[in-house]
Amino acid sequence: MTQPSIRGAVFLTGMMGAGKSTVGRELARLRGAVFVDLDVRIERIAGRLIAEVFAADGEAGFRRLEHAALRSLLAEPGYVDVDSVVATGGGVVVDRRNRELMRSAGRVVHLVVPLDELLRRLQAPAQLAARPLLAARSLRESVAARLAQREPLYKTAELCIDASEEPHLVAARILEELSCARTHSPKELA
């Protein structure tokens, strides 16, 4: 039996290190959809790296830019007619307006990864250098604090998926679950 196709935008949310970009590319490939990395879009709009935006404008300045980037993406002519996968930044859910934009424009999927696995993924020096929010405290303390703050917001997603597995398996599971959700009510999936 053929699965129903998933149309429109799928937004991936989750903590830094959850695999949003990696899983997003694979999910876009499986769907034959356009892949958008919101962080890359922000850097293009700002003309600087995210770490430079944080250094110059702080987190509040970055969040304003993040909202503007999401809003401009969704306002692009023809965007609503395009099948896409959007890898968001880890803190995109902090702004209520972003959550509303994503819900109104497509399907929101939260990639769930346990704290210890997030820490393992974020240990690489290149990861630490690229993530300015990790510089202030110990890695465990910083990630645990942000996870505690954001977790209730992440859980408002239409679908929460364990992203501890290999990216291609996570992407296939998302596709399967979203296809199933198209043919069943949320209560039937519980």
Secondary structure, 3 states (H helix, E strand, C coil): CCCCCCCCEEEEECCCCCCHHHHHHHHHHHHCCEEEEHHHHHHHHHCCCHHHHHHHHHHHHHHHHHHHHHHHHHHCCCHHHCCEEEECCCCHHHCHHHHHHHHHHEEEEEEECCHHHHHHHHCCHHHHHHCHHHCCCCHHHHHHHHHHHHHHHHCCCCEEEECCCCHHHHHHHHHHHHHHHHHCCHHHHC
